[in-house]
Amino acid sequence: MTEYYGAELAHNAGRYYGAEFTEEIKPVIASRCGGNPFYITAVARQAAKQQKPIVSEESLNEVLAVDLSSGFIWGELNDQVTRWIERINQYGITKWVLYLSALEEGDRLDLERIQRELAEREGTDVALETIRDVLIKLSRGDLLEYMELGGWFRKVEDPILLEFLRIWGRIEVEGKNQAVVRSKTVKQYQTLKRRINDHVGYLAEVYMSQVLWNAQRKKLPGKLFHTKENIQLPWQFFYI
């Protein structure tokens, strides 16, 4: 969903579940959730469950931290990932390969790094072709992307899924205590710097882009643009 309609969903989900959102934070929720309707709804449910108003990016971070490590997002994604891995775990290394791919610093996955990490963490020497085969199977479950023309792999463009996989890996792969991981995740998210400093300006940009897009080929009153003449909008924008 676009951030405009994602913000509308946040508004409706908040009213439905009884979560309190400020007007300025709704498009921020949509942005942080990548426009994914399930994530946006999960934030509303978790905020209502915690009875925590989301009035700033800091409070949004705290709700996301809990939901990613033990809440609605955790429950749904953990179930999906576990079921997919059970289907393709031919070599017994699928969990490690998925977790290590999520830890990649850049977008493009380094198979040799994954190979070295497997040797260090598991004491297992795995052929690059085996790792490649596992990655291809993971890509079929939309857990990463396989660029067939170039024969290389990259992480998914889903910030929530990527963060979930890092948290999931600490618990399910490294075997760390879930309560400890949840506590550390909350503390980590509480110290994140604000990525959007001016919520009001950001909200204005999101809504203005939607207005311009919906008004293509239409004539708008000049007073909206501080002019006496009415304004004819073009039929197509190259960039909004």
C-alpha positions as CSV (number, residue, x, y, z in Angstrom):
1,M,0.0,0.0,0.0
2,T,1.1,3.6,-0.5
3,E,1.9,5.5,2.6
4,Y,-1.3,7.5,2.1
5,Y,-3.5,4.4,2.1
6,G,-1.3,2.8,4.7
7,A,-2.0,5.8,7.0
8,E,-5.7,5.4,6.3
9,L,-5.4,1.7,7.3
10,A,-3.5,2.7,10.5
11,H,-6.4,5.1,11.3
12,N,-9.1,2.5,10.8
13,A,-7.2,-0.3,12.5
14,G,-6.5,2.0,15.5
15,R,-10.2,2.8,15.8
16,Y,-11.2,-0.8,15.5
17,Y,-8.8,-2.2,18.1
18,G,-8.9,0.8,20.4
19,A,-5.4,2.0,19.8
20,E,-4.5,5.6,20.2
21,F,-2.4,7.2,17.3
22,T,-1.7,10.8,16.6
23,E,-2.5,12.1,13.2
24,E,1.2,12.7,12.4
25,I,2.3,9.2,13.4
26,K,0.0,7.3,11.1
27,P,2.0,7.7,7.8
28,V,5.1,7.0,9.9
29,I,3.6,3.7,10.9
30,A,2.8,3.0,7.2
31,S,6.4,3.8,6.2
32,R,8.1,1.7,9.0
33,C,5.8,-1.2,8.1
34,G,6.7,-0.9,4.4
35,G,3.0,-0.4,3.5
36,N,2.3,-4.0,4.5
37,P,-1.4,-4.3,5.8
38,F,-0.6,-7.2,8.2
39,Y,2.2,-5.3,9.9
40,I,0.2,-2.1,10.2
41,T,-2.7,-4.0,11.7
42,A,-0.4,-5.8,14.0
43,V,1.0,-2.5,15.3
44,A,-2.5,-1.4,16.1
45,R,-3.3,-4.6,17.9
46,Q,-0.1,-4.5,19.9
47,A,-0.6,-0.9,20.9
48,A,-4.1,-1.6,22.1
49,K,-2.9,-4.7,24.0
50,Q,-0.2,-2.7,25.8
51,Q,-2.6,0.2,26.2
52,K,0.3,2.3,24.9
53,P,-0.6,5.4,22.8
54,I,1.7,5.8,19.8
55,V,2.4,9.5,19.7
56,S,6.1,9.5,18.5
57,E,8.6,7.4,16.7
58,E,10.0,6.4,20.0
59,S,6.7,4.9,21.2
60,L,6.3,3.2,17.8
61,N,9.7,1.7,18.2
62,E,8.8,0.2,21.6
63,V,5.6,-1.4,20.2
64,L,7.4,-2.8,17.2
65,A,10.2,-4.2,19.4
66,V,7.7,-6.2,21.5
67,D,5.7,-7.4,18.5
68,L,8.7,-8.5,16.5
69,S,10.1,-10.6,19.3
70,S,7.0,-12.0,20.9
71,G,3.8,-10.5,19.6
72,F,1.5,-10.9,16.6
73,I,4.2,-10.3,13.9
74,W,6.4,-12.9,15.7
75,G,3.7,-15.5,15.9
76,E,2.7,-15.2,12.2
77,L,6.2,-14.9,10.7
78,N,7.7,-17.6,12.9
79,D,4.9,-20.0,11.8
80,Q,5.5,-19.3,8.1
81,V,9.3,-19.4,8.3
82,T,9.3,-22.6,10.3
83,R,6.9,-24.4,8.0
84,W,8.8,-23.4,4.9
85,I,12.2,-24.5,6.4
86,E,10.7,-27.9,7.4
87,R,9.9,-28.4,3.7
88,I,13.3,-27.6,2.3
89,N,15.8,-28.6,5.1
90,Q,17.5,-31.3,3.0
91,Y,21.0,-30.4,4.2
92,G,20.2,-29.5,7.8
93,I,21.7,-26.0,7.5
94,T,18.7,-24.0,6.2
95,K,18.1,-22.1,9.4
96,W,21.7,-21.0,9.6
97,V,21.8,-19.9,6.0
98,L,18.7,-17.9,6.3
99,Y,19.8,-16.2,9.5
100,L,23.3,-15.4,8.1
101,S,21.8,-14.0,5.0
102,A,19.7,-11.6,7.1
103,L,22.9,-10.5,8.9
104,E,24.5,-9.4,5.6
105,E,25.6,-5.8,5.8
106,G,24.9,-4.9,2.2
107,D,22.0,-6.0,0.0
108,R,23.9,-8.5,-2.1
109,L,24.6,-11.8,-0.3
110,D,28.2,-13.0,0.0
111,L,28.1,-16.8,-0.3
112,E,31.7,-17.1,0.8
113,R,31.0,-15.2,3.9
114,I,28.1,-17.5,4.7
115,Q,30.4,-20.4,4.1
116,R,33.0,-19.1,6.5
117,E,30.4,-18.3,9.2
118,L,29.0,-21.8,8.9
119,A,32.5,-23.2,9.5
120,E,33.1,-20.9,12.5
121,R,29.7,-21.3,14.2
122,E,28.8,-24.9,13.3
123,G,32.2,-26.4,12.5
124,T,30.8,-27.6,9.2
125,D,32.4,-27.2,5.8
126,V,29.7,-26.7,3.3
127,A,30.2,-26.4,-0.5
128,L,29.2,-23.2,-2.1
129,E,26.9,-25.1,-4.5
130,T,25.0,-26.5,-1.5
131,I,24.6,-23.0,0.0
132,R,23.4,-21.7,-3.4
133,D,20.9,-24.5,-3.6
134,V,19.5,-23.6,-0.2
135,L,19.3,-19.9,-1.1
136,I,17.4,-20.7,-4.2
137,K,14.9,-22.7,-2.2
138,L,14.6,-19.9,0.3
139,S,13.9,-17.4,-2.5
140,R,10.9,-19.5,-3.5
141,G,9.4,-18.8,-0.1
142,D,10.0,-15.0,-0.6
143,L,12.5,-15.0,2.3
144,L,15.2,-13.5,0.0
145,E,15.5,-12.6,-3.7
146,Y,17.3,-14.6,-6.4
147,M,18.4,-12.5,-9.4
148,E,18.4,-15.3,-12.0
149,L,19.9,-13.2,-14.8
150,G,23.0,-12.5,-12.8
151,G,23.0,-15.6,-10.7
152,W,23.2,-13.7,-7.4
153,F,21.1,-13.2,-4.3
154,R,20.0,-10.2,-2.3
155,K,17.9,-9.5,0.9
156,V,14.2,-8.8,0.6
157,E,13.1,-5.2,0.6
158,D,10.9,-5.8,3.7
159,P,12.4,-4.0,6.7
160,I,10.0,-5.7,9.2
161,L,10.8,-9.2,7.8
162,L,14.5,-8.6,7.9
163,E,14.4,-7.4,11.5
164,F,12.3,-10.4,12.4
165,L,14.8,-12.8,10.8
166,R,17.6,-11.3,12.9
167,I,15.6,-11.6,16.1
168,W,14.3,-15.1,15.1
169,G,17.9,-16.2,14.4
170,R,19.1,-15.2,17.9
171,I,16.3,-17.3,19.4
172,E,15.7,-20.2,17.0
173,V,19.2,-20.6,15.5
174,E,21.6,-19.4,18.2
175,G,19.4,-20.8,21.0
176,K,19.2,-17.6,23.1
177,N,16.4,-17.1,25.6
178,Q,13.4,-15.4,24.1
179,A,12.7,-13.2,27.1
180,V,16.3,-12.0,27.1
181,V,16.2,-11.3,23.3
182,R,12.9,-9.4,23.7
183,S,14.3,-7.3,26.5
184,K,17.5,-6.4,24.5
185,T,15.4,-5.7,21.4
186,V,13.2,-3.2,23.4
187,K,16.3,-1.5,24.8
188,Q,17.9,-1.4,21.3
189,Y,14.7,0.2,19.8
190,Q,14.4,2.7,22.6
191,T,17.8,4.1,21.7
192,L,17.2,4.4,18.0
193,K,17.5,7.9,16.6
194,R,14.5,9.5,15.2
195,R,14.5,8.9,11.4
196,I,11.8,11.5,10.8
197,N,12.4,14.7,12.6
198,D,9.4,16.7,11.3
199,H,6.2,14.6,11.4
200,V,4.0,17.4,10.4
201,G,6.1,18.2,7.3
202,Y,6.3,14.5,6.4
203,L,2.6,14.1,6.7
204,A,2.1,17.1,4.4
205,E,4.4,15.6,1.8
206,V,2.5,12.2,1.8
207,Y,-0.9,13.8,1.5
208,M,0.2,16.3,-1.1
209,S,1.7,13.6,-3.3
210,Q,-1.7,11.7,-3.1
211,V,-3.6,14.9,-4.0
212,L,-1.4,15.5,-7.0
213,W,-1.7,11.9,-8.2
214,N,-5.5,11.9,-7.9
215,A,-5.9,15.3,-9.5
216,Q,-4.2,14.4,-12.8
217,R,-6.0,15.9,-15.8
218,K,-8.2,17.9,-13.4
219,K,-8.5,21.7,-12.9
220,L,-8.1,22.8,-9.3
221,P,-9.2,26.1,-7.8
222,G,-6.4,28.7,-8.0
223,K,-6.9,29.6,-4.3
224,L,-5.3,26.3,-3.4
225,F,-2.1,27.6,-5.1
226,H,-2.4,31.2,-3.9
227,T,-3.3,32.5,-7.4
228,K,-6.5,33.8,-9.0
229,E,-6.4,31.6,-12.0
230,N,-7.5,27.9,-11.8
231,I,-4.7,25.4,-12.3
232,Q,-4.8,22.6,-14.9
233,L,-2.8,19.7,-13.7
234,P,-0.8,17.6,-16.2
235,W,-2.0,14.2,-17.2
236,Q,1.0,12.4,-16.0
237,F,3.8,12.9,-13.4
238,F,7.2,11.4,-13.9
239,Y,7.9,11.6,-10.2
240,I,5.9,12.1,-7.1
